[in-house]
Amino acid sequence: MSSDDISHDGLSHDGLVAPPGANLPALRGHNAALVLGLLRAAGGQGVSRRELAAHTGLTPQAVSKITARLRAEGLAAEAGRRASTGGKPATVLRLVPGARHAVGLHLDRDELVAVLADLTGAPVAVRRAPLAFEAGAGPVLDTAAREVAALRAEAGGPPVLGAGVACPGPLDHTAGVLHRVTGAPQWDGFPLRDALAERLGLPVVLDKDTNAAALGLARGMPSGAGSFGYLHLGTGLGAGLVLGGGLYRGPRTGAGEFGHQTVQWDGPRCGCGRRGCIEALCLAAVARGDLPGAAAVLGAGAANLVELLDIDRVLLGGRTVLENPDGFRTGVAEALGGQARARGRAAVPVALARGGAQVVADGAAELVLAPLFGARGVTVPR
C-alpha cells in the first residue's frame, strides 16, 4: 500500500482506521477477505454493495473500491440487479468460483487422494493412487508430484492458489514438519511442507488429516452452529476439534490425538508404544470382525470427549466407519445416550460427516482457500 492509500486522519482508503504501527497491506487484505467471505456465503444469488457495507462495517466507498479490485482480478462479477423498493435497483455481485482453484492432498497410510477445488470448495477433479506412507519421503513425494501434475492437466491447467496437505500426525502445523508418526517414526523431523512446495511449485499448507477434515466440515455449517468433534476411524483413529467457531489445534498442533487416550491398562499394544489406547482397542475389534465392539469402544471415547469439552455434536468419518456407517453411528449414539441419562441431560447428537471418503482431501483444499475468505483457525500459505 502506498502513501496515497492513507488519508491524513489515519483512515485507509479501504475504510479501516489503522492502529499505530499496523501492517497496512495486511489490514487491506483483511477487508478484502471480509468481502470475499460474504460473496462466498451468498452463493449464486449474490449480494449488493449496500449489504456488503452493512455486514462488514466498511464505508460504501471502501466497499466500492474493494469490489472494483475483485472484479478486475476476476474474483467477482455482476449477477444482475435487485428489484427496486423505491430507489435505484441495486447491482448484485457474486463470487466467480472458477477464478482460482486449490489442491487438496490426503496422504493416508496406504492411499493418496487428490482433489482440485474451486473457490466455493467444490471439487472439480479427483484422483486416487496407492501410497506407502511408511516407505518414507522419496516415494511419497514422487507420488504426490505425479498425481498433482495429472490432476491439474486433467482440469485444463486452471490457476491454482496452493496445495493443502493432510496426513497422519503428530506434526507441527506452523513449521510444516512431521514428528514421530505412529508406525512411521522415520518421518520424525522431516520438513514435508517445504519439500512438497519445492516439488509442486506451489505454496503448501500442512496439517493433520483430522484437522483438515474438521475445517472443511465447519465451512458448511451455519454461523453459530456451535462446537463439534470429528472422529476419524480409518487406518488409525484421531479427532478434529472445532471450538468457539474456530479449528482448535493447540499451541503445538497436539490437540485431537484422540486415539491415544488409555482406557485399558492391560490392553493390546498400540503403535505408539503404550497399551490399551482406544485406537488399539478399536482396530483390534475391527480386525477380528467385531464391529459392534469397535463401535462401543469408539462410543466410550466420544463420551469422554463430550464430558471433557462439552461439545455440541459428534461427527463420524473415515473408511472403517464408512464400511459400517449405521453400526458405528448407532453404537456411538448409544454410548452418548447412556452418558446423558446418567447426567440427567439431553444426549449430544451424532451424525455421519458429509463428504464420505473425500472428507479429508476436501478439507485439505480448504486449508488453502479459507485464508482468502477470512476464516478462523487457518494460516496463509507461504
C-alpha positions in Angstrom: 0.0 0.0 0.0 1.4 3.4 -1.0 1.2 6.6 1.0 -1.6 7.6 -1.4 -3.8 4.9 0.1 -3.7 6.5 3.6 -5.6 9.7 4.5 -4.2 12.2 7.0 -6.6 11.0 9.6 -5.2 7.5 9.6 -8.1 6.1 7.6 -7.0 3.8 4.8 -8.9 4.2 1.5 -10.4 0.7 2.3 -12.3 2.4 5.2 -10.2 0.9 8.1 -8.8 3.1 10.9 -5.2 1.9 11.2 -3.8 1.5 14.6 -0.2 2.8 15.2 2.4 0.5 13.7 -0.2 -1.6 11.9 0.7 -3.6 8.9 -1.4 -1.7 6.4 -1.1 -4.1 3.5 -2.3 -6.9 5.8 -5.2 -4.8 7.0 -6.2 -4.1 3.5 -6.1 -7.8 2.7 -8.3 -8.4 5.8 -11.0 -6.1 4.4 -10.9 -7.8 1.0 -11.2 -11.2 2.8 -14.3 -10.0 4.7 -16.0 -9.0 1.4 -14.9 -12.3 -0.3 -16.3 -14.3 2.6 -19.7 -12.7 2.2 -19.7 -13.2 -1.5 -18.8 -16.9 -0.9 -21.6 -17.3 1.7 -24.2 -15.6 -0.6 -23.7 -18.2 -3.3 -25.2 -17.8 -6.7 -27.8 -15.3 -5.6 -25.1 -12.7 -4.8 -25.0 -9.7 -2.5 -25.3 -6.0 -3.1 -22.6 -3.4 -2.2 -25.0 -1.9 0.3 -25.4 -5.3 2.0 -21.6 -5.7 2.0 -21.1 -2.4 3.7 -23.8 -3.2 6.3 -22.3 -6.6 7.2 -18.6 -5.6 7.2 -18.9 -2.1 8.8 -16.8 -0.7 5.9 -17.8 2.6 4.2 -19.7 2.4 0.9 -16.6 4.0 -0.7 -14.4 1.3 0.7 -16.7 -1.5 -0.5 -16.8 0.0 -4.0 -13.0 0.2 -4.1 -12.6 -3.4 -2.9 -15.2 -4.8 -5.2 -13.8 -3.0 -8.2 -10.4 -4.6 -7.4 -12.0 -8.0 -7.0 -13.8 -7.6 -10.4 -10.6 -6.6 -12.1 -8.9 -9.7 -10.7 -11.7 -11.9 -12.0 -12.8 -13.0 -8.5 -16.2 -11.2 -8.5 -18.7 -10.4 -11.2 -22.1 -8.7 -11.6 -25.1 -11.0 -11.1 -27.9 -8.8 -12.2 -30.0 -6.3 -10.2 -32.4 -6.5 -7.3 -35.9 -5.3 -7.7 -36.3 -1.7 -6.6 -38.0 -0.9 -3.3 -38.3 2.8 -4.2 -34.8 3.8 -5.1 -32.3 2.8 -7.8 -32.2 -1.1 -8.3 -29.1 -2.4 -6.5 -26.4 -4.2 -8.6 -25.7 -7.7 -7.2 -22.2 -9.1 -7.1 -21.3 -12.8 -6.9 -18.1 -14.8 -6.5 -16.7 -16.4 -9.6 -16.0 -20.0 -8.5 -13.6 -20.9 -11.3 -11.4 -17.8 -11.0 -8.9 -19.7 -8.8 -8.5 -23.2 -7.5 -6.8 -25.1 -4.7 -5.3 -28.6 -4.5 -6.2 -30.8 -1.5 -4.0 -33.8 -0.8 -4.8 -36.6 1.7 -1.7 -38.7 2.4 -3.2 -41.7 4.1 -1.0 -44.6 5.1 -1.9 -46.7 2.0 -3.7 -44.3 -0.4 -3.3 -40.8 -1.8 -6.5 -38.8 -2.6 -6.1 -35.6 -4.5 -8.8 -33.0 -5.3 -8.9 -29.8 -7.2 -11.4 -27.5 -5.7 -12.9 -24.2 -7.0 -13.4 -21.1 -4.8 -16.6 -22.5 -3.3 -14.7 -25.6 -2.1 -16.5 -27.8 -4.7 -14.2 -30.5 -6.2 -13.9 -30.2 -10.0 -11.4 -33.1 -10.3 -10.4 -36.1 -8.2 -7.6 -38.6 -8.4 -6.6 -41.6 -6.2 -3.4 -43.6 -6.1 -1.8 -46.3 -3.9 0.6 -44.9 -1.4 3.1 -46.5 1.1 3.4 -43.7 3.6 5.7 -45.8 5.8 8.2 -46.1 2.8 9.4 -42.6 3.6 9.8 -39.2 1.9 11.1 -40.2 -1.5 8.3 -42.4 -2.8 5.6 -40.2 -1.1 7.0 -37.0 -2.8 7.2 -38.8 -6.1 3.6 -40.0 -6.0 2.3 -36.6 -4.8 4.1 -34.7 -7.6 2.9 -37.1 -10.2 -0.8 -37.1 -9.1 -1.0 -33.3 -8.7 0.5 -32.8 -12.1 -2.0 -35.2 -13.6 -4.9 -33.6 -11.7 -4.1 -30.1 -12.9 -3.6 -31.4 -16.5 -7.0 -33.1 -16.5 -8.7 -29.9 -15.4 -7.1 -27.9 -18.2 -4.5 -26.1 -16.0 -6.6 -23.6 -14.2 -4.9 -21.0 -11.9 -4.1 -22.6 -8.5 -3.5 -20.8 -5.3 -1.7 -23.5 -3.5 -1.9 -27.0 -2.1 -3.2 -28.1 1.3 -1.7 -31.4 2.5 -3.2 -33.5 5.2 -1.5 -36.6 6.7 -1.2 -38.6 9.9 0.2 -36.8 12.9 1.8 -35.8 15.1 3.2 -32.8 13.3 3.9 -29.1 13.7 1.4 -27.2 11.5 3.3 -23.9 11.9 6.7 -25.2 10.9 5.4 -27.7 8.4 7.4 -30.5 10.0 6.4 -34.1 10.9 7.1 -35.6 14.2 7.1 -39.3 15.2 4.1 -40.5 13.2 2.7 -43.7 14.8 4.0 -46.6 12.9 6.3 -44.5 10.7 9.0 -42.9 13.0 11.4 -42.3 10.1 9.3 -39.2 9.3 10.4 -37.5 12.6 11.7 -34.0 11.8 11.1 -34.2 8.1 10.1 -30.7 6.6 7.2 -32.1 4.5 5.6 -28.7 3.7 8.8 -27.2 2.2 9.7 -30.4 0.4 6.3 -30.6 -1.2 6.3 -26.9 -2.1 9.6 -27.3 -4.0 8.3 -30.4 -5.8 4.9 -29.0 -6.7 6.0 -25.4 -7.4 3.1 -24.2 -5.2 2.6 -22.7 -1.8 1.8 -25.5 0.6 -0.1 -25.7 4.0 0.4 -28.9 6.1 -1.9 -30.1 8.8 -3.2 -33.3 10.4 -5.8 -35.2 8.5 -8.4 -34.8 11.2 -7.8 -31.0 11.4 -8.2 -30.6 7.7 -11.5 -32.6 7.7 -12.8 -30.6 10.7 -12.0 -27.3 8.9 -13.8 -28.4 5.8 -16.8 -29.6 7.8 -17.0 -26.3 9.7 -17.3 -24.4 6.4 -20.6 -26.0 5.6 -22.2 -25.3 8.9 -24.3 -22.2 9.6 -22.9 -19.4 11.7 -23.5 -20.1 15.4 -23.8 -23.9 14.8 -21.6 -24.5 17.9 -18.7 -26.8 18.6 -18.1 -30.3 17.4 -15.7 -33.2 17.4 -14.9 -35.0 14.2 -13.9 -38.6 14.9 -12.0 -40.3 12.1 -11.5 -44.0 12.2 -9.6 -45.4 9.2 -6.1 -46.9 9.3 -5.8 -45.0 12.7 -8.1 -43.0 15.0 -8.0 -39.3 15.6 -10.2 -36.3 16.2 -10.5 -32.8 14.8 -12.0 -30.1 17.1 -13.9 -27.0 16.2 -14.4 -25.0 19.4 -15.8 -21.5 19.7 -16.3 -21.3 15.9 -12.6 -22.0 15.0 -10.4 -25.0 14.4 -8.5 -25.8 17.6 -5.0 -27.3 17.1 -3.4 -26.5 20.4 -0.2 -24.5 20.7 1.9 -27.4 19.3 -0.6 -28.9 16.9 -1.1 -31.6 19.6 -4.9 -31.4 20.1 -7.0 -34.2 18.8 -4.7 -37.1 19.5 -8.0 -38.9 20.4 -6.9 -42.4 19.6 -4.1 -42.4 22.2 -6.1 -42.0 25.4 -5.5 -45.0 27.6 -8.7 -46.8 28.7 -7.4 -50.3 29.5 -4.2 -50.6 31.4 -3.5 -54.2 30.3 -4.9 -53.8 26.8 -3.3 -54.6 23.5 -0.1 -52.9 22.5 -0.6 -49.7 20.5 1.6 -48.4 17.6 2.5 -45.5 19.9 4.2 -48.0 22.3 1.7 -47.9 25.1 -1.1 -50.3 25.9 -4.8 -50.0 26.0 -5.2 -47.0 23.7 -8.6 -46.5 22.2 -7.1 -46.7 18.7 -5.5 -50.1 19.5 -8.8 -51.4 21.0 -10.9 -50.2 18.1 -8.6 -51.6 15.4 -8.2 -54.9 17.2 -12.0 -55.2 17.3 -12.3 -54.4 13.6 -9.5 -56.9 12.8 -11.4 -59.7 14.5 -14.7 -58.7 12.8 -16.3 -57.4 16.0 -17.8 -54.2 14.6 -20.3 -53.7 17.4 -17.4 -53.9 19.8 -15.4 -51.4 17.8 -18.4 -49.0 17.8 -18.8 -49.4 21.6 -15.1 -48.5 22.1 -15.5 -45.5 19.8 -18.6 -44.5 21.7 -16.7 -44.7 25.1 -14.1 -42.3 23.7 -16.8 -40.0 22.3 -18.4 -39.9 25.7 -15.1 -38.9 27.3 -14.7 -36.2 24.7 -18.1 -34.8 25.4 -17.5 -34.9 29.1 -14.2 -33.1 28.8 -15.1 -30.4 26.3 -18.9 -30.1 26.4 -19.2 -30.1 22.6 -22.5 -29.7 20.8 -22.2 -32.6 18.4 -20.1 -35.6 17.2 -19.4 -36.3 13.6 -18.0 -39.6 12.4 -15.9 -40.4 9.3 -13.0 -42.5 8.0 -13.0 -45.6 5.8 -13.7 -48.0 8.7 -16.8 -46.0 9.7 -17.9 -45.9 6.1 -17.8 -49.6 5.8 -20.5 -49.9 8.5 -21.9 -46.4 8.9 -25.2 -47.3 10.6 -23.5 -49.6 13.1 -20.9 -47.0 14.2 -23.4 -44.2 14.4 -25.8 -46.4 16.4 -23.0 -47.6 18.7 -21.7 -44.1 19.4 -25.2 -42.7 19.9 -26.0 -45.4 22.5 -22.9 -44.5 24.4 -23.7 -40.9 24.4 -27.3 -41.6 25.3 -26.2 -43.6 28.3 -23.9 -40.8 29.4 -26.8 -38.3 29.0 -29.2 -40.3 31.1 -26.6 -40.7 33.9 -26.1 -36.9 33.8 -29.8 -36.0 33.5 -29.4 -34.0 30.3 -30.1 -34.3 26.6 -27.8 -36.5 24.5 -25.3 -34.9 22.2 -26.3 -35.7 18.6 -24.2 -38.0 16.4 -24.1 -37.9 12.6 -22.0 -39.1 9.7 -19.8 -36.4 8.3 -20.6 -35.2 4.9 -18.1 -35.8 2.2 -17.6 -39.5 2.6 -14.2 -40.8 1.6 -13.1 -37.4 0.3 -13.8 -35.5 3.6 -10.0 -35.1 4.4 -8.9 -34.2 0.9 -11.8 -31.7 0.6 -10.7 -30.2 3.9 -7.1 -30.1 2.8 -8.1 -27.8 -0.1 -10.0 -25.6 2.4 -6.6 -25.1 4.2 -5.6 -23.0 1.2 -9.0 -21.4 0.5 -10.0 -20.4 4.0 -7.5 -17.6 4.4 -8.8 -15.9 1.2 -12.2 -15.6 2.9 -11.0 -14.5 6.3 -11.8 -17.8 8.0 -10.6 -18.5 11.6 -8.1 -21.2 12.6 -6.0 -21.1 9.4 -2.6 -19.9 8.3 -1.9 -18.2 5.0 0.3 -20.4 2.7 3.9 -19.3 2.5 
